[in-house]
Amino acid sequence: AKVGGFAAGLFGEDTTMVGTAILSPRFPVNVRTGCNGLETIYIFFAGVLAFPAPWGRKLLELAGGFLAIQLLN
């Protein structure tokens, strides 16, 4: 919730974080377990590891994909 509230603040949103909740005059959001993109990362990793490519390339794609999923999440 802290990271999400901070990110919303960068876009000019007036937010307050209380525990797992991000509160704003325009919206409330409750960040719960399971909102971290891990399931998506597991599926992505499985696909990259199953793809026939050199290990160096796979490691590069795993790192880039992990960062992209976390940023988009």
Contacts in CASP RR format, 6 or more apart in sequence:
PFRMAT RR
TARGET T0000
AUTHOR 0000-0000-0000
METHOD contacts of the structure
MODEL  1
AKVGGFAAGLFGEDTTMVGTAILSPRFPVNVRTGCNGLETIYIFFAGVLA
FPAPWGRKLLELAGGFLAIQLLN
1 17 0 8 1.000
1 19 0 8 1.000
1 20 0 8 1.000
1 21 0 8 1.000
1 22 0 8 1.000
1 29 0 8 1.000
1 31 0 8 1.000
2 17 0 8 1.000
4 22 0 8 1.000
4 31 0 8 1.000
5 13 0 8 1.000
5 15 0 8 1.000
5 17 0 8 1.000
5 22 0 8 1.000
8 15 0 8 1.000
8 22 0 8 1.000
8 24 0 8 1.000
9 15 0 8 1.000
13 24 0 8 1.000
13 26 0 8 1.000
14 24 0 8 1.000
14 25 0 8 1.000
15 22 0 8 1.000
15 23 0 8 1.000
15 24 0 8 1.000
16 22 0 8 1.000
16 23 0 8 1.000
16 24 0 8 1.000
17 23 0 8 1.000
20 30 0 8 1.000
20 31 0 8 1.000
20 32 0 8 1.000
21 28 0 8 1.000
21 29 0 8 1.000
21 30 0 8 1.000
21 31 0 8 1.000
22 28 0 8 1.000
22 29 0 8 1.000
22 30 0 8 1.000
22 31 0 8 1.000
35 73 0 8 1.000
36 73 0 8 1.000
37 69 0 8 1.000
37 70 0 8 1.000
37 73 0 8 1.000
40 69 0 8 1.000
40 73 0 8 1.000
41 66 0 8 1.000
41 69 0 8 1.000
44 65 0 8 1.000
44 66 0 8 1.000
44 69 0 8 1.000
45 62 0 8 1.000
48 58 0 8 1.000
48 61 0 8 1.000
48 62 0 8 1.000
48 65 0 8 1.000
49 58 0 8 1.000
49 62 0 8 1.000
51 58 0 8 1.000
53 61 0 8 1.000
END
